[in-house]
């Protein structure tokens, strides 16, 4: 499930540019997550790719990157200056989710599935043509 983009290098960052990152490796196709936590942190659903943590270098001026422990198992990274939602990772995981909208273009990515659809907001519909999962995939 979910393909990987073959380009070797991707960059991105937050709105104010205090946090920048570079991924030297493949990115997974984009997944839309409709869980309550993702909706609360983004104001809608989250669209994210992911990469190997070892392939991801994050630069943060003046310690702008803030990590919030959103559950016992995971934390979310955001810019403490402009509030941009940037990352999600398992505490002991080897991958990092990257918010697709924070990537510099062109990304070469496509959104191919939606997860936690059972928890989606009541104000929108999930478009046809994508795989959907009531919980995780």
C-alpha positions in Angstrom: 0.0 0.0 0.0 1.2 3.5 -0.8 4.1 4.0 -3.2 7.3 5.9 -2.7 8.5 8.8 -4.7 11.8 8.1 -6.3 13.4 11.5 -6.0 16.4 11.5 -3.7 16.0 14.9 -2.0 13.1 17.0 -0.7 13.1 20.2 1.3 10.4 22.0 3.2 9.6 24.1 6.3 7.3 26.3 8.2 5.5 29.5 7.1 8.0 31.8 8.8 11.1 29.7 7.7 12.4 29.4 11.3 12.1 25.6 10.8 13.5 24.0 7.6 14.2 20.3 6.8 15.7 18.1 4.1 14.9 14.5 3.4 17.6 12.6 1.6 15.6 9.5 0.6 12.2 8.4 -0.6 8.9 9.7 0.7 5.7 7.6 1.0 2.6 8.7 -1.0 0.3 11.1 1.0 -2.2 9.7 3.4 -5.1 11.8 4.8 -5.8 11.1 8.5 -9.2 12.0 9.8 -8.6 11.1 13.5 -9.7 13.6 16.2 -6.1 14.5 17.2 -5.1 15.3 13.6 -8.3 17.3 13.1 -7.7 19.3 16.3 -4.0 20.0 15.5 -4.7 21.1 11.9 -8.2 22.5 11.9 -9.2 19.9 9.3 -7.8 16.5 8.4 -4.0 16.0 8.0 -2.4 15.1 4.7 1.1 13.6 5.4 3.8 11.7 3.8 6.6 10.0 5.8 10.3 9.2 5.5 13.0 7.3 7.4 14.0 9.4 10.4 17.7 8.8 9.6 17.1 10.4 6.2 15.6 13.6 7.7 17.6 16.5 8.8 15.8 19.3 10.7 17.2 22.8 11.2 15.5 25.2 13.7 16.6 28.7 14.3 16.4 29.9 17.9 14.8 26.5 18.9 11.6 27.3 17.0 10.8 23.6 16.6 8.6 22.5 19.5 7.6 18.9 20.2 4.2 18.2 21.9 3.6 14.7 23.3 0.1 14.1 22.0 -0.3 10.6 23.4 1.7 8.0 25.3 3.1 6.7 22.0 3.6 9.8 19.8 4.5 13.4 19.5 3.9 16.3 17.1 6.4 18.8 15.9 5.4 22.4 15.1 6.9 25.8 14.8 6.7 27.7 18.0 6.8 31.0 16.1 4.2 30.7 13.3 2.4 27.6 14.5 2.9 25.5 11.4 2.0 21.8 11.9 5.1 20.0 10.5 5.8 16.5 11.9 4.3 13.5 13.7 6.4 10.6 15.1 6.2 7.6 17.3 8.4 8.1 20.4 10.6 5.1 19.6 9.9 4.9 15.9 12.3 5.0 13.0 10.0 7.0 10.6 8.7 10.6 10.7 5.5 11.8 9.2 5.9 15.1 7.4 2.9 17.4 6.7 2.6 17.4 2.9 1.7 21.1 2.7 5.0 22.0 4.3 7.1 20.5 1.5 8.6 22.7 -1.1 7.2 22.1 -4.6 7.4 20.2 -6.8 6.8 17.2 -4.5 6.0 14.5 -7.0 3.5 13.1 -4.4 -0.1 12.0 -4.7 -2.7 11.4 -2.1 -3.8 7.8 -2.3 -5.7 6.9 0.8 -7.7 8.1 3.8 -7.4 6.6 7.3 -9.5 6.9 10.5 -12.5 7.8 8.3 -14.9 6.7 11.0 -13.8 9.8 12.9 -14.0 12.4 10.1 -15.7 15.7 10.6 -19.4 16.0 9.7 -18.9 19.0 7.5 -17.1 17.4 4.6 -17.1 14.3 2.3 -14.2 12.1 1.4 -13.7 12.2 -2.4 -14.3 9.0 -4.3 -11.4 7.3 -6.0 -9.2 6.9 -2.9 -8.8 3.9 -0.6 -10.6 4.5 2.7 -10.1 2.8 6.1 -12.4 3.2 9.1 -9.4 3.2 11.4 -5.8 2.8 10.4 -4.5 1.0 7.3 
